[in-house]
Amino acid sequence: MAEFNPQDFLDLTKCTDKDQIKELSERIYASVDTNENGTLELDEMIVMMKKMACCYAEKCGKPEPTDEQAETVAKRAL
């Protein structure tokens, strides 16, 4: 199983090709659903949100988010 890549998510937000959207969505889901139970759980979402936030922070020259901040965003997303 591949590790979640924030760039896949960024690519998905700009994508207009239906086949590519399907491919990226499936790849992202598979990389986030680490226990492969077909449901995104809070702990899986926290890992994804932390990686996304770290990616954005790096691009913007900002400090990385705390685990608590990532958990707050993941809870809101769910």
Biopython code that builds the backbone (N, CA, C, O; Angstrom):
import numpy as np
from Bio.PDB.StructureBuilder import StructureBuilder

atoms = [
    (1, "MET", "N", (0.842, -1.167, 0.000)),
    (1, "MET", "CA", (0.000, 0.000, 0.000)),
    (1, "MET", "C", (0.896, 1.242, 0.000)),
    (1, "MET", "O", (1.883, 1.311, 0.732)),
    (2, "ALA", "N", (0.542, 2.193, -0.814)),
    (2, "ALA", "CA", (1.310, 3.431, -0.927)),
    (2, "ALA", "C", (0.971, 4.373, 0.213)),
    (2, "ALA", "O", (-0.140, 4.357, 0.742)),
    (3, "GLU", "N", (1.931, 5.185, 0.579)),
    (3, "GLU", "CA", (1.728, 6.207, 1.606)),
    (3, "GLU", "C", (1.008, 7.402, 0.991)),
    (3, "GLU", "O", (1.192, 7.707, -0.188)),
    (4, "PHE", "N", (0.196, 8.069, 1.788)),
    (4, "PHE", "CA", (-0.534, 9.240, 1.315)),
    (4, "PHE", "C", (0.443, 10.299, 0.818)),
    (4, "PHE", "O", (1.412, 10.639, 1.497)),
    (5, "ASN", "N", (0.169, 10.814, -0.382)),
    (5, "ASN", "CA", (0.989, 11.854, -0.988)),
    (5, "ASN", "C", (0.131, 13.117, -1.141)),
    (5, "ASN", "O", (-0.805, 13.127, -1.939)),
    (6, "PRO", "N", (0.438, 14.181, -0.386)),
    (6, "PRO", "CA", (-0.352, 15.404, -0.484)),
    (6, "PRO", "C", (-0.457, 15.949, -1.904)),
    (6, "PRO", "O", (-1.455, 16.581, -2.250)),
    (7, "GLN", "N", (0.547, 15.715, -2.720)),
    (7, "GLN", "CA", (0.511, 16.216, -4.094)),
    (7, "GLN", "C", (-0.630, 15.584, -4.883)),
    (7, "GLN", "O", (-1.210, 16.231, -5.756)),
    (8, "ASP", "N", (-0.962, 14.322, -4.584)),
    (8, "ASP", "CA", (-2.106, 13.686, -5.251)),
    (8, "ASP", "C", (-3.385, 14.475, -4.970)),
    (8, "ASP", "O", (-4.202, 14.678, -5.868)),
    (9, "PHE", "N", (-3.556, 14.917, -3.729)),
    (9, "PHE", "CA", (-4.746, 15.675, -3.371)),
    (9, "PHE", "C", (-4.757, 17.022, -4.082)),
    (9, "PHE", "O", (-5.795, 17.452, -4.585)),
    (10, "LEU", "N", (-3.615, 17.683, -4.125)),
    (10, "LEU", "CA", (-3.528, 18.964, -4.831)),
    (10, "LEU", "C", (-3.831, 18.780, -6.315)),
    (10, "LEU", "O", (-4.526, 19.599, -6.915)),
    (11, "ASP", "N", (-3.313, 17.712, -6.902)),
    (11, "ASP", "CA", (-3.598, 17.417, -8.309)),
    (11, "ASP", "C", (-5.094, 17.170, -8.522)),
    (11, "ASP", "O", (-5.663, 17.602, -9.524)),
    (12, "LEU", "N", (-5.716, 16.482, -7.587)),
    (12, "LEU", "CA", (-7.146, 16.187, -7.696)),
    (12, "LEU", "C", (-7.978, 17.471, -7.706)),
    (12, "LEU", "O", (-8.972, 17.555, -8.426)),
    (13, "THR", "N", (-7.584, 18.457, -6.925)),
    (13, "THR", "CA", (-8.362, 19.698, -6.859)),
    (13, "THR", "C", (-8.326, 20.477, -8.164)),
    (13, "THR", "O", (-9.186, 21.326, -8.401)),
    (14, "LYS", "N", (-7.343, 20.201, -9.012)),
    (14, "LYS", "CA", (-7.209, 20.919, -10.282)),
    (14, "LYS", "C", (-7.648, 20.078, -11.485)),
    (14, "LYS", "O", (-7.699, 20.574, -12.610)),
    (15, "CYS", "N", (-7.957, 18.836, -11.245)),
    (15, "CYS", "CA", (-8.223, 17.887, -12.322)),
    (15, "CYS", "C", (-9.627, 18.054, -12.901)),
    (15, "CYS", "O", (-10.585, 18.326, -12.177)),
    (16, "THR", "N", (-9.729, 17.887, -14.216)),
    (16, "THR", "CA", (-11.030, 17.927, -14.884)),
    (16, "THR", "C", (-11.324, 16.650, -15.670)),
    (16, "THR", "O", (-12.462, 16.433, -16.085)),
    (17, "ASP", "N", (-10.330, 15.813, -15.877)),
    (17, "ASP", "CA", (-10.501, 14.565, -16.610)),
    (17, "ASP", "C", (-11.122, 13.503, -15.695)),
    (17, "ASP", "O", (-10.562, 13.177, -14.649)),
    (18, "LYS", "N", (-12.281, 12.967, -16.094)),
    (18, "LYS", "CA", (-13.011, 12.027, -15.251)),
    (18, "LYS", "C", (-12.203, 10.788, -14.896)),
    (18, "LYS", "O", (-12.257, 10.320, -13.759)),
    (19, "ASP", "N", (-11.460, 10.256, -15.849)),
    (19, "ASP", "CA", (-10.652, 9.064, -15.581)),
    (19, "ASP", "C", (-9.543, 9.366, -14.584)),
    (19, "ASP", "O", (-9.262, 8.568, -13.689)),
    (20, "GLN", "N", (-8.920, 10.520, -14.747)),
    (20, "GLN", "CA", (-7.846, 10.904, -13.829)),
    (20, "GLN", "C", (-8.414, 11.201, -12.436)),
    (20, "GLN", "O", (-7.784, 10.876, -11.430)),
    (21, "ILE", "N", (-9.592, 11.812, -12.374)),
    (21, "ILE", "CA", (-10.238, 12.068, -11.085)),
    (21, "ILE", "C", (-10.492, 10.735, -10.365)),
    (21, "ILE", "O", (-10.227, 10.607, -9.170)),
    (22, "LYS", "N", (-10.999, 9.764, -11.095)),
    (22, "LYS", "CA", (-11.273, 8.444, -10.513)),
    (22, "LYS", "C", (-9.980, 7.799, -10.025)),
    (22, "LYS", "O", (-9.932, 7.269, -8.915)),
    (23, "GLU", "N", (-8.950, 7.841, -10.835)),
    (23, "GLU", "CA", (-7.661, 7.239, -10.464)),
    (23, "GLU", "C", (-7.076, 7.900, -9.216)),
    (23, "GLU", "O", (-6.658, 7.215, -8.282)),
    (24, "LEU", "N", (-7.050, 9.229, -9.207)),
    (24, "LEU", "CA", (-6.498, 9.943, -8.064)),
    (24, "LEU", "C", (-7.330, 9.699, -6.808)),
    (24, "LEU", "O", (-6.775, 9.488, -5.729)),
    (25, "SER", "N", (-8.643, 9.727, -6.939)),
    (25, "SER", "CA", (-9.522, 9.499, -5.785)),
    (25, "SER", "C", (-9.292, 8.122, -5.184)),
    (25, "SER", "O", (-9.196, 7.977, -3.966)),
    (26, "GLU", "N", (-9.205, 7.120, -6.035)),
    (26, "GLU", "CA", (-8.967, 5.754, -5.555)),
    (26, "GLU", "C", (-7.593, 5.626, -4.902)),
    (26, "GLU", "O", (-7.454, 4.971, -3.869)),
    (27, "ARG", "N", (-6.588, 6.244, -5.495)),
    (27, "ARG", "CA", (-5.229, 6.183, -4.940)),
    (27, "ARG", "C", (-5.194, 6.860, -3.569)),
    (27, "ARG", "O", (-4.616, 6.327, -2.621)),
    (28, "ILE", "N", (-5.816, 8.039, -3.471)),
    (28, "ILE", "CA", (-5.829, 8.766, -2.203)),
    (28, "ILE", "C", (-6.560, 7.949, -1.136)),
    (28, "ILE", "O", (-6.058, 7.769, -0.027)),
    (29, "TYR", "N", (-7.751, 7.458, -1.485)),
    (29, "TYR", "CA", (-8.539, 6.688, -0.521)),
    (29, "TYR", "C", (-7.761, 5.472, -0.032)),
    (29, "TYR", "O", (-7.714, 5.204, 1.168)),
    (30, "ALA", "N", (-7.159, 4.743, -0.950)),
    (30, "ALA", "CA", (-6.411, 3.540, -0.577)),
    (30, "ALA", "C", (-5.221, 3.868, 0.321)),
    (30, "ALA", "O", (-4.877, 3.090, 1.211)),
    (31, "SER", "N", (-4.596, 5.015, 0.089)),
    (31, "SER", "CA", (-3.433, 5.369, 0.904)),
    (31, "SER", "C", (-3.825, 5.894, 2.281)),
    (31, "SER", "O", (-3.026, 5.829, 3.215)),
    (32, "VAL", "N", (-5.046, 6.415, 2.421)),
    (32, "VAL", "CA", (-5.506, 6.929, 3.718)),
    (32, "VAL", "C", (-6.161, 5.821, 4.544)),
    (32, "VAL", "O", (-5.992, 5.783, 5.762)),
    (33, "ASP", "N", (-6.899, 4.930, 3.905)),
    (33, "ASP", "CA", (-7.575, 3.831, 4.593)),
    (33, "ASP", "C", (-6.552, 2.727, 4.897)),
    (33, "ASP", "O", (-6.563, 1.664, 4.276)),
    (34, "THR", "N", (-5.684, 3.001, 5.848)),
    (34, "THR", "CA", (-4.543, 2.113, 6.107)),
    (34, "THR", "C", (-4.943, 0.752, 6.667)),
    (34, "THR", "O", (-4.218, -0.225, 6.476)),
    (35, "ASN", "N", (-6.085, 0.667, 7.356)),
    (35, "ASN", "CA", (-6.498, -0.644, 7.859)),
    (35, "ASN", "C", (-7.369, -1.385, 6.847)),
    (35, "ASN", "O", (-7.818, -2.503, 7.101)),
    (36, "GLU", "N", (-7.601, -0.751, 5.699)),
    (36, "GLU", "CA", (-8.309, -1.345, 4.560)),
    (36, "GLU", "C", (-9.690, -1.901, 4.927)),
    (36, "GLU", "O", (-10.092, -2.955, 4.434)),
    (37, "ASN", "N", (-10.414, -1.179, 5.800)),
    (37, "ASN", "CA", (-11.750, -1.635, 6.174)),
    (37, "ASN", "C", (-12.851, -0.930, 5.380)),
    (37, "ASN", "O", (-14.036, -1.176, 5.603)),
    (38, "GLY", "N", (-12.454, -0.048, 4.449)),
    (38, "GLY", "CA", (-13.430, 0.630, 3.611)),
    (38, "GLY", "C", (-14.043, 1.874, 4.221)),
    (38, "GLY", "O", (-14.919, 2.497, 3.622)),
    (39, "THR", "N", (-13.586, 2.240, 5.413)),
    (39, "THR", "CA", (-14.093, 3.418, 6.109)),
    (39, "THR", "C", (-12.917, 4.259, 6.581)),
    (39, "THR", "O", (-11.940, 3.734, 7.114)),
    (40, "LEU", "N", (-13.020, 5.576, 6.381)),
    (40, "LEU", "CA", (-11.971, 6.455, 6.895)),
    (40, "LEU", "C", (-12.260, 6.744, 8.359)),
    (40, "LEU", "O", (-13.317, 7.270, 8.707)),
    (41, "GLU", "N", (-11.327, 6.400, 9.188)),
    (41, "GLU", "CA", (-11.465, 6.559, 10.635)),
    (41, "GLU", "C", (-10.711, 7.810, 11.078)),
    (41, "GLU", "O", (-9.877, 8.338, 10.342)),
    (42, "LEU", "N", (-11.014, 8.275, 12.287)),
    (42, "LEU", "CA", (-10.421, 9.508, 12.786)),
    (42, "LEU", "C", (-8.900, 9.450, 12.771)),
    (42, "LEU", "O", (-8.257, 10.401, 12.326)),
    (43, "ASP", "N", (-8.312, 8.364, 13.245)),
    (43, "ASP", "CA", (-6.852, 8.286, 13.284)),
    (43, "ASP", "C", (-6.245, 8.354, 11.886)),
    (43, "ASP", "O", (-5.168, 8.924, 11.710)),
    (44, "GLU", "N", (-6.915, 7.784, 10.897)),
    (44, "GLU", "CA", (-6.427, 7.839, 9.516)),
    (44, "GLU", "C", (-6.545, 9.264, 8.966)),
    (44, "GLU", "O", (-5.655, 9.743, 8.263)),
    (45, "MET", "N", (-7.646, 9.926, 9.293)),
    (45, "MET", "CA", (-7.840, 11.307, 8.848)),
    (45, "MET", "C", (-6.819, 12.242, 9.488)),
    (45, "MET", "O", (-6.339, 13.173, 8.841)),
    (46, "ILE", "N", (-6.486, 12.002, 10.743)),
    (46, "ILE", "CA", (-5.497, 12.841, 11.427)),
    (46, "ILE", "C", (-4.159, 12.759, 10.708)),
    (46, "ILE", "O", (-3.512, 13.781, 10.482)),
    (47, "VAL", "N", (-3.742, 11.558, 10.351)),
    (47, "VAL", "CA", (-2.470, 11.379, 9.636)),
    (47, "VAL", "C", (-2.509, 12.126, 8.307)),
    (47, "VAL", "O", (-1.556, 12.818, 7.950)),
    (48, "MET", "N", (-3.620, 11.982, 7.572)),
    (48, "MET", "CA", (-3.735, 12.664, 6.284)),
    (48, "MET", "C", (-3.704, 14.183, 6.459)),
    (48, "MET", "O", (-2.991, 14.873, 5.731)),
    (49, "MET", "N", (-4.466, 14.704, 7.411)),
    (49, "MET", "CA", (-4.519, 16.152, 7.627)),
    (49, "MET", "C", (-3.157, 16.703, 8.062)),
    (49, "MET", "O", (-2.761, 17.794, 7.650)),
    (50, "LYS", "N", (-2.463, 15.955, 8.879)),
    (50, "LYS", "CA", (-1.131, 16.380, 9.333)),
    (50, "LYS", "C", (-0.178, 16.468, 8.134)),
    (50, "LYS", "O", (0.580, 17.429, 8.008)),
    (51, "LYS", "N", (-0.222, 15.464, 7.263)),
    (51, "LYS", "CA", (0.655, 15.480, 6.088)),
    (51, "LYS", "C", (0.285, 16.616, 5.142)),
    (51, "LYS", "O", (1.162, 17.271, 4.580)),
    (52, "MET", "N", (-1.024, 16.850, 4.966)),
    (52, "MET", "CA", (-1.460, 17.962, 4.107)),
    (52, "MET", "C", (-0.995, 19.294, 4.687)),
    (52, "MET", "O", (-0.454, 20.136, 3.969)),
    (53, "ALA", "N", (-1.205, 19.479, 5.978)),
    (53, "ALA", "CA", (-0.838, 20.736, 6.625)),
    (53, "ALA", "C", (0.673, 20.956, 6.598)),
    (53, "ALA", "O", (1.132, 22.084, 6.418)),
    (54, "CYS", "N", (1.435, 19.903, 6.773)),
    (54, "CYS", "CA", (2.902, 20.024, 6.720)),
    (54, "CYS", "C", (3.345, 20.406, 5.312)),
    (54, "CYS", "O", (4.269, 21.202, 5.145)),
    (55, "CYS", "N", (2.696, 19.846, 4.310)),
    (55, "CYS", "CA", (3.008, 20.176, 2.917)),
    (55, "CYS", "C", (2.755, 21.660, 2.667)),
    (55, "CYS", "O", (3.608, 22.352, 2.112)),
    (56, "TYR", "N", (1.581, 22.151, 3.077)),
    (56, "TYR", "CA", (1.256, 23.570, 2.896)),
    (56, "TYR", "C", (2.209, 24.461, 3.685)),
    (56, "TYR", "O", (2.661, 25.489, 3.179)),
    (57, "ALA", "N", (2.517, 24.072, 4.918)),
    (57, "ALA", "CA", (3.417, 24.860, 5.756)),
    (57, "ALA", "C", (4.788, 24.992, 5.107)),
    (57, "ALA", "O", (5.386, 26.067, 5.101)),
    (58, "GLU", "N", (5.272, 23.888, 4.565)),
    (58, "GLU", "CA", (6.577, 23.899, 3.903)),
    (58, "GLU", "C", (6.569, 24.837, 2.699)),
    (58, "GLU", "O", (7.510, 25.604, 2.500)),
    (59, "LYS", "N", (5.511, 24.775, 1.899)),
    (59, "LYS", "CA", (5.411, 25.622, 0.708)),
    (59, "LYS", "C", (5.303, 27.108, 1.070)),
    (59, "LYS", "O", (5.752, 27.972, 0.316)),
    (60, "CYS", "N", (4.707, 27.392, 2.222)),
    (60, "CYS", "CA", (4.477, 28.787, 2.632)),
    (60, "CYS", "C", (5.517, 29.301, 3.623)),
    (60, "CYS", "O", (5.474, 30.467, 4.016)),
    (61, "GLY", "N", (6.434, 28.456, 4.025)),
    (61, "GLY", "CA", (7.442, 28.871, 4.989)),
    (61, "GLY", "C", (6.880, 29.081, 6.385)),
    (61, "GLY", "O", (7.386, 29.906, 7.145)),
    (62, "LYS", "N", (5.840, 28.340, 6.722)),
    (62, "LYS", "CA", (5.184, 28.439, 8.032)),
    (62, "LYS", "C", (5.593, 27.252, 8.894)),
    (62, "LYS", "O", (6.076, 26.245, 8.376)),
    (63, "PRO", "N", (5.402, 27.366, 10.218)),
    (63, "PRO", "CA", (5.710, 26.218, 11.082)),
    (63, "PRO", "C", (4.724, 25.080, 10.861)),
    (63, "PRO", "O", (3.571, 25.301, 10.491)),
    (64, "GLU", "N", (5.193, 23.869, 11.093)),
    (64, "GLU", "CA", (4.331, 22.695, 10.953)),
    (64, "GLU", "C", (3.244, 22.734, 12.023)),
    (64, "GLU", "O", (3.471, 23.243, 13.120)),
    (65, "PRO", "N", (2.074, 22.201, 11.710)),
    (65, "PRO", "CA", (0.992, 22.187, 12.698)),
    (65, "PRO", "C", (1.281, 21.179, 13.799)),
    (65, "PRO", "O", (2.054, 20.238, 13.617)),
    (66, "THR", "N", (0.654, 21.392, 14.926)),
    (66, "THR", "CA", (0.769, 20.436, 16.023)),
    (66, "THR", "C", (-0.168, 19.264, 15.762)),
    (66, "THR", "O", (-1.050, 19.337, 14.906)),
    (67, "ASP", "N", (0.031, 18.195, 16.504)),
    (67, "ASP", "CA", (-0.866, 17.049, 16.399)),
    (67, "ASP", "C", (-2.290, 17.444, 16.792)),
    (67, "ASP", "O", (-3.261, 16.971, 16.203)),
    (68, "GLU", "N", (-2.399, 18.312, 17.789)),
    (68, "GLU", "CA", (-3.715, 18.764, 18.241)),
    (68, "GLU", "C", (-4.437, 19.542, 17.138)),
    (68, "GLU", "O", (-5.642, 19.374, 16.946)),
    (69, "GLN", "N", (-3.711, 20.385, 16.420)),
    (69, "GLN", "CA", (-4.322, 21.138, 15.315)),
    (69, "GLN", "C", (-4.784, 20.193, 14.209)),
    (69, "GLN", "O", (-5.872, 20.362, 13.659)),
    (70, "ALA", "N", (-3.968, 19.210, 13.888)),
    (70, "ALA", "CA", (-4.348, 18.235, 12.858)),
    (70, "ALA", "C", (-5.581, 17.451, 13.290)),
    (70, "ALA", "O", (-6.463, 17.174, 12.477)),
    (71, "GLU", "N", (-5.641, 17.096, 14.560)),
    (71, "GLU", "CA", (-6.801, 16.349, 15.075)),
    (71, "GLU", "C", (-8.074, 17.198, 14.992)),
    (71, "GLU", "O", (-9.136, 16.692, 14.628)),
    (72, "THR", "N", (-7.968, 18.479, 15.326)),
    (72, "THR", "CA", (-9.126, 19.378, 15.259)),
    (72, "THR", "C", (-9.668, 19.465, 13.837)),
    (72, "THR", "O", (-10.879, 19.410, 13.625)),
    (73, "VAL", "N", (-8.766, 19.599, 12.863)),
    (73, "VAL", "CA", (-9.188, 19.700, 11.456)),
    (73, "VAL", "C", (-9.795, 18.375, 10.993)),
    (73, "VAL", "O", (-10.802, 18.367, 10.286)),
    (74, "ALA", "N", (-9.190, 17.264, 11.387)),
    (74, "ALA", "CA", (-9.716, 15.945, 10.992)),
    (74, "ALA", "C", (-11.118, 15.723, 11.552)),
    (74, "ALA", "O", (-11.989, 15.198, 10.859)),
    (75, "LYS", "N", (-11.333, 16.117, 12.790)),
    (75, "LYS", "CA", (-12.657, 15.967, 13.398)),
    (75, "LYS", "C", (-13.691, 16.805, 12.658)),
    (75, "LYS", "O", (-14.819, 16.361, 12.443)),
    (76, "ARG", "N", (-13.309, 18.008, 12.272)),
    (76, "ARG", "CA", (-14.229, 18.860, 11.518)),
    (76, "ARG", "C", (-14.537, 18.261, 10.147)),
    (76, "ARG", "O", (-15.667, 18.343, 9.665)),
    (77, "ALA", "N", (-13.535, 17.665, 9.531)),
    (77, "ALA", "CA", (-13.729, 17.081, 8.194)),
    (77, "ALA", "C", (-14.676, 15.881, 8.242)),
    (77, "ALA", "O", (-15.455, 15.652, 7.316)),
    (78, "LEU", "N", (-14.598, 15.126, 9.325)),
    (78, "LEU", "CA", (-15.471, 13.951, 9.465)),
    (78, "LEU", "C", (-16.849, 14.371, 9.923)),
    (78, "LEU", "O", (-17.725, 13.524, 10.098)),
]
sb = StructureBuilder()
sb.init_structure("model")
sb.init_model(0)
sb.init_chain("A")
sb.init_seg("    ")
for serial, (resi, resn, name, xyz) in enumerate(atoms, 1):
    if name == "N":
        sb.init_residue(resn, " ", resi, " ")
    sb.init_atom(name, np.array(xyz, "f"), 0.0, 1.0, " ", f" {name:<3s}", serial, name[0])
structure = sb.get_structure()
